[in-house]
Amino acid sequence: MSDILWILYLGVLGAPAIGFLLKGKYKTASMKIDFLVSATTWTGLFGYVTEISIVPALLWKVVFFLGLLWDLLFVLYFDQSDEAIEGMSEKTVKMTTVIFSIIMLIPLYYGLFRYAF
């Protein structure tokens, strides 16, 4: 059962990234870096879920820390995609985005940590 949930989570992470790529939404340098980091961390999670050794564990340790640092910085400072939501202040929208992003990334970095260590 847990394998099915992990595979569904992989789809939840991968589908928007592929959709953004196909629609050409990765225009800024920070968005391109975010795509590369997302693809790399997604690959690590895929390796964890399928129990396939893709590259040495040392590389995944580096990816874990750099990816986590990048995602936190990106969500807090670089992400400019917050659209105004009627009746909500810009600060509330940003705070909601940060909280939702952290909640969505917890399983990713849990799996990546288990894969690396």
C-alpha positions in Angstrom: 0.0 0.0 0.0 2.8 2.4 0.8 4.4 1.9 -2.6 1.2 3.0 -4.3 1.1 6.2 -2.2 4.7 6.9 -3.0 4.0 6.4 -6.7 1.0 8.7 -6.5 3.2 11.3 -4.7 5.8 11.0 -7.5 3.0 11.8 -10.0 1.8 14.7 -8.0 5.3 16.2 -8.0 6.1 15.3 -11.6 3.0 16.2 -13.5 3.1 20.0 -12.7 6.8 20.2 -13.5 6.2 18.5 -16.9 3.2 20.7 -17.6 5.2 23.9 -16.8 8.0 22.6 -19.1 5.6 22.0 -22.0 3.9 25.4 -21.6 7.2 27.2 -21.5 6.8 28.6 -18.0 10.4 28.2 -17.1 11.6 31.6 -18.4 13.7 33.2 -15.6 17.0 31.8 -14.4 15.6 31.0 -10.9 12.7 29.0 -12.5 15.2 27.1 -14.7 17.4 26.3 -11.6 14.2 25.3 -9.7 13.3 22.9 -12.5 16.8 21.3 -12.5 16.7 20.9 -8.7 13.2 19.5 -8.8 14.1 17.0 -11.5 17.1 15.9 -9.6 15.3 15.5 -6.3 12.4 13.8 -8.1 14.9 11.3 -9.5 16.3 10.6 -6.1 12.8 10.0 -4.7 12.2 7.7 -7.7 15.3 5.7 -6.7 14.1 5.5 -3.1 10.6 4.3 -4.1 11.8 1.7 -6.6 14.9 0.7 -4.5 17.2 1.3 -7.5 20.7 2.6 -6.9 21.0 5.4 -9.4 24.3 7.1 -8.4 26.5 6.8 -5.2 24.9 7.7 -1.9 27.3 10.6 -1.4 25.9 12.4 -4.3 22.4 12.0 -2.9 23.6 13.4 0.4 24.8 16.5 -1.4 21.5 16.7 -3.4 19.5 16.4 -0.2 21.1 19.4 1.5 21.5 21.6 -1.6 17.9 20.8 -2.8 16.5 21.5 0.6 18.3 24.8 0.9 17.3 25.8 -2.7 13.6 24.9 -2.2 13.4 27.0 1.0 15.2 29.9 -0.6 13.1 29.6 -3.7 9.8 29.5 -1.9 10.7 32.3 0.5 12.5 34.7 -1.9 12.5 33.8 -5.6 9.0 32.5 -6.3 7.1 35.4 -8.0 4.2 33.3 -9.2 1.8 34.3 -6.4 -1.3 35.6 -8.0 -3.6 37.9 -6.2 -6.5 36.1 -4.7 -9.6 38.2 -4.2 -10.2 39.2 -0.6 -6.7 38.1 0.6 -3.7 40.3 1.2 -0.4 39.7 -0.6 1.2 38.7 2.6 -1.5 36.2 3.4 -1.2 34.6 -0.1 2.6 34.4 0.3 2.4 32.9 3.8 -0.2 30.3 2.5 2.1 29.5 -0.4 5.1 29.0 1.9 3.2 26.7 4.3 1.6 24.7 1.5 5.0 24.3 -0.3 6.7 23.1 2.9 3.9 20.6 3.6 4.1 19.3 0.0 7.9 18.9 0.2 8.2 17.1 3.5 7.6 13.6 1.9 10.1 14.4 -0.9 12.9 15.2 1.5 12.0 12.4 3.9 12.3 9.9 1.0 15.5 11.6 -0.3 17.0 11.5 3.2 16.2 7.8 3.5 17.7 7.2 0.1 20.9 9.2 0.8 21.5 8.0 4.4 
